[in-house]
Amino acid sequence: MSGMTDEQVKMIEEKALSIRESIIEMLIEAGSGHTAGPLGMADVFATLYFHALRHDSKNPDWAERDRVVLSNGHICPVQYAAMAHAGYFPLEELKTLRKFHTRLQGHPHREYLPGVEASSGPLGSGLGQAVGMSIAERMDNTQTQKFFYALLSDGEHDCGVMWEAAMLAGKEKLHNIIAIVDRNNIQIDGLTSDIMPLEPLHEKWAAFNWHVQEVDGHGIAAISAAIDEAKSVSNKPSVILAHTIPGKGIPEIERDYRWHGDPPGKGPTDKIPADKQGEFFLHELRSLRGKITGEHE
């Protein structure tokens, strides 16, 4: 089990909710972007940026920091929101998502925003980037024990290049790599089980000489405990299959693959009219705050 206290868990749950609210506000302002994936990964990113990561938001280039590589860059609103709430840049800047001259591009760009470690866009490439960083760290022979977190989607497993990187990491026993898979079972055209079935996913990763865990991607203590266990493995890389709910926090869109790439106002209208979606989503999320804090609206 995680060594987190109840107070720590509650704090991170509150951060995750704030991140979700920021995601919706960003998407409303941008008028474009992805909804389901960012909402589903808010708990993972909150746990990383407010508990697990070795980092310094006031010194993003700190040499001893852990590295976070977001491979499925289209869910970047969740990373941007987590970084802003962690103090990397002002919350107001989140409203510039996807606008001209913004640092918050529709896919992360490492030369624009300090704290972003890798540019992403082509799916499947993030794990290879993290593997390269880990090997470079080994070659530099630094004395700092840093970890390289690769955030991956389950749909990316359709890309052969990702499995090449997994094979290399297993062969080189890169124990400081921790991959976290957003196992939400959807991709842009439907369910992963229909488009390209991935099971037995646990056994596939294990066959590539990885330490494999499966967790509830919305259980803060479970996520933290899995990361702690991964850090303790000394002879192979680790992967955490985080079972998440796309659209988490808004029951009307949860698990609906149609919300993969649409923002509020441009998504399916069979449940909520387009002109009401943004307001409705924010109301749903804000209604959750009392359940976490014990307060009432």
Order of alpha helices (4+ residues) and beta strands (2+ residues): alpha-alpha-alpha-beta-alpha-alpha-beta-alpha-beta-beta-beta-alpha-alpha-beta-alpha-beta-alpha
